[in-house]
Amino acid sequence: MSRPWRLLTHRGRFFVLIGLIVVLVAMAAGQRDVMRLGLLLVALPVIAAVLVSRARLRMSCERSIEPAQVPLGSPMKGQIILGQDGILPAGILLLEDSVPRELGTQPRFLVDRADQSWRRVVEYPLLGRVRGRFSTGPLTVRTVDPFGLVQLDRRFVATSEVMVTPRIVPLPTIRTIGGGGSTGEARPHRVGVVGQDDALVREYRQGDDVRRIHWRSTARWGELMVRREEQAWDPSASIVLDSRSSAHAGRGMQNSLEWAISAAASIGIHFLDDGFGIEIYEADGPMNITGTMGQHSSASQELVISRLTDLRPRQTTTIHHAVESATVDRPGQLAIAIMGRMNAQDANSLLRVRRNRAQGLAMLLDIDTFADEPSTEQQRVQHELAGQILRDNQWRVIDVPRGMGVADAWSALEQLNTAA
Amino acid sequence: MRASDRSAIAVTISVMLACLTVTPLTQDPGFVGLSWVLITAIGATSLGLRRIRLTNGVVLSAQVAILLFYSLALSLTLVSPTSDLGTPWFEHYASLWGAGIEHMRTQASPMEPDDGVKLIFVTVIGMIMILTDLLVSGVGRPAWAIAPPATLFLVPALGLSTDTGVISFCFIAIGYLAILIAEGLNTTARWTRGLSRDSAEGFGTAMPVVWRAAGYLAVPAIVGTIVLGFALPTLSLPGLGFGTGPGGNGPLQLTDPTLDLRRNLLQPEDRDVIQYQTTAPDGVYLRLASLPQLNANGWSNVQIQLESGQSLPAIPGLSSEPGERQTTTIQVLDFSSQYLPLPYAPRTYEAEGDWRFDANSLTVVNAGRRAQDLRRLTYSVESVNIEPDSSELNDAVAGTPADAAVTAVIPPDLPDSLVQLANRITADADTPAAKAAAIQAHLRSNQFTYSTEPLPGSGYEALQNFLLRDRQGYCEQFASAMAMMARVIGIPSRVSVGFLPGERDEEGWKVSIRDMHAWPELYFANHGWVRFEPTPASVTGTAPSWTVQNEDSAESDPSADPSSEPTADELSPGTAPSVAPNEQPNVPGQGVNARGGRTLVGAGIALVLLAILAAPATLRVRRRSGRLNGEGPAEEQVEAAWAEIRDTVLDYGGSWPEGSPRAIGDEMAHRLDEEESESMSRVATLVERSRYARSFDHGGSMNELPAMTSEIRRGVAAPADVRRRVMALLFPRSLFRRTPREP
């Protein structure tokens, strides 16, 4: 009862004030029957405030969201397990879970039993409509009276975290891509890149080349050890992701940037599965996927997903930073550009990325099909010009309209190759 | 059940209960059933039309249409006194309304049954229903739904002098709570959303919890209200009252019997209303009530204290009660009144029902104020006749009755013309009885004509019209004129209302409705209240013997004897004091003192309230003037000015920054306009110097300090709105907040 006035709703305060006035006037005028009306108006909020504020809640709340990580556009299920132990207060308990708008409406329910102790499981659907990390909760318990005179909000502390990642699509292997480099093999060897130095040796097996015996390890282990084969070339792919907000259009999940990020994530995961090292360059610079050598590919995969989950559209207007950092980084086999609306200047600077890489692949999103309103004539001309520039410089370019899947676009790139 | 259904049902229940609260106004509870039909119809309309989601406008029009139709249909089944079968329906409807209004105007509650009143009640209750439904379902403001039913509740609560009682309050309270609970149910029903699975069974409904919570809350609230309602005192401050009468156990305010007087005199058909057999040879005047109070509104009742019992106390003012008692057996026919018609002065009576008497006036009143109880009542009474001997009366002085504070008061605002007339008429008479006889003779003279159509007017105006202008009137005018003039010349007086003795036949006496009558009673020492009869002989027959002095004084007509006019002023001051040398002058004084005392108490309480309200402002203003008086050492002045600025900022709801004087000065200067911010910086510098400088050198700006402080105060106040300013004046926050001591 520290601040009873704050407990009262507007109606409650109004009741108290009007009631007091009526009581005083009726007392002064000697109208006992009118005074009763005033007394009732005062008594209702006062008693309600006492009942509600005296009530001690003995409730427990467990909460979870299943699954805690979903690709964009996937449903989730929130669950709240509510337990009551002890007498319910003489009020109505309205419960509301705070859920960010991006995940859906705030689920509400109320305690509809006056029993002493019970357990109740409430589930509500959520939908990952926006990429990012969100937290749901805490659960708010609002104690009100049936006449709408008092209102007391209390909160549990627990919250649940949920991550809405870009949509990741398994991609078919493009045989022709890996082979364009310095080795003749289509696939890079799977090499253990984790662990100590001795992980690079193995026991001698019949037929191993004597020259590959690793004498130092042999001495240490007491039996013949051979070096495992080392890779002649570094399988790596650089992905340039156009994350400029000006280059994209569309609403919510249908935004072309979401498509681009989904493609970047899918391609990144695809190459990591194939043992490539990858790096993603977005409009503001590298995303430091392969910051440290020797991390396991699954760790890198998580890193890709996590980084791309947090990626926000950039205000940058050029892809200068992306191109610069990609050029400075070590050279590799592949350059893959996933671009939004481009102009000739973008295309020209993108050409520099391929300078030290064997192959260049480009997915050019047809922004007009994503946007609500068509782009200007000039923009379209510039975009087409940019595509032409890339093609002229031996990039493999594919235009991606809305509705095309990432896997389809990827396959189309391969077909483009065989066709070419 | 949908939300709109709940609201409509709750509103219907609420208004049904509310219409029970007006039943004390009338003796005919028939309107309740008719109203309930209408309420149900309107409620069902609301329910049905809102169910199919029609707009408010459509629902409202439908409800109004139902109300009009029902009201008109009802009017066709009712009988209007002023229209017959031939009159068109609209005239019939209008005449019913007119009759109802006239009935309400002339009747005291509880009113006798009347079709017009019934029509009005039903129609008004229908309107209340529509309004309530509009508030709850139409505009969605259920909290306001107390207003229309409370209007019904307030009519008897304010209009009747008695407490309407707990039951009536419970009707209103329960009805209102029903509306609020309906809203609570609607709110909770809307609450649940967005769930895919719920292990609880009652998915989304919380009826039991809501009802349980409502019970926990409403029962203590209503019980507590009722208990507190009895426990809390009511003050009845003079001048503050509204409505009539107290809510508690105070004295009873009775209806004014003169309201019926003219109506009964004008009854189109004369009918017998009372039969009686009496041992008195000439029949008896049957008195209903006496009106002791004279003021600008004319003669009226005062509140009386009722006592129960069959034997009445001593007759006021009568020194020796005559041994001979008259026994009268009275059968009341078709007549109803709160008052029991009795001959004056009654000694004992036997009547069925709860009848109580007032010791002062010896009137007997129905305790439940149910006028119907008198109808068809047969009762008997023993009484003595007050028939003083003419010569004895002539020697008697005007007495001082127990209720002299009322019956002997000459209203201070009584028009001079009436006072002069009274003095002029009685100038020639030397004893009180002679003066009274002179007044009566004047009124019975042929200057005055009996007419039931006097000039309109009320109070003093009616008296002036009657006495000075058209000189036409009926018994009420004659009686009140005589009683008024008797009072002017120093005889306590009152106007009694009742019946003339009526006509005698072989079985007894028959009193008809047109025998209703009013007469003055004058108070003489040792004789008590003595009846006079100023109404002309054409109606009342000859005047009582004791009221006629002799032929000379009866003929003393001022207009016929112009010479008496100049002498009137000279004589009256001499005669009146000689009549009642000791008693008369102090009587008005007491009344004034009593009234003055109550006014003083009221004014005192008002003053105390005002003083409490003004106390914070006074303290604050005194503190300010003490700070800015420019006296004392320079350092203290600077500190005082600084504190004043701080308090001003707090008063206007601002926050006082923390930090050194300079920092505070900078912060404050940001908030102020240019000029004031400059002053603020200067004051801050002064404070800094006075606090920290080794020797305080104010550089001559001490003289400007009060002016600068005032300027800053204006600057602080400038952006505040009116409410904030008033609050800053009346409830300065700096007074109530413990300000942190500055270092």
Interface residues (C-beta under 8 A of the other chain):
Chain A: R11 F14 F15 V23 A26 M27 A28 A29 G30 Q31 R32 D33 V34 M35 R36 L37 L39 L40 A43 L44 I47 A48 L51 K77 L88 A90 G91 I92 L93 L94 G104 T105 Q106 P107 R108 F109 L110 V111 D112 R113 A114 R119 R120 V121 V122 E123 Y124 P125 D145 P146 F147 G148
Chain B: A143 I146 A150 F153 L154 A157 L158 D163 T164 G165 V166 S168 F169 I172 A173 L177 L180 I181 E183 G184 L185 T187 T188 W191 T192 R193 G194 L195 S196 R197 D198 S199 A200 G202 G204 T205 A206 P208 V209 V210 W211 R212 A213 A214 Y216 L217 A218 P220 A221 I222 G224 T225 I226 L228 G229 L232 P233 T234 L235 S236 L237 L240 G241 F242 G243 G245 P246 G247 G248 G250
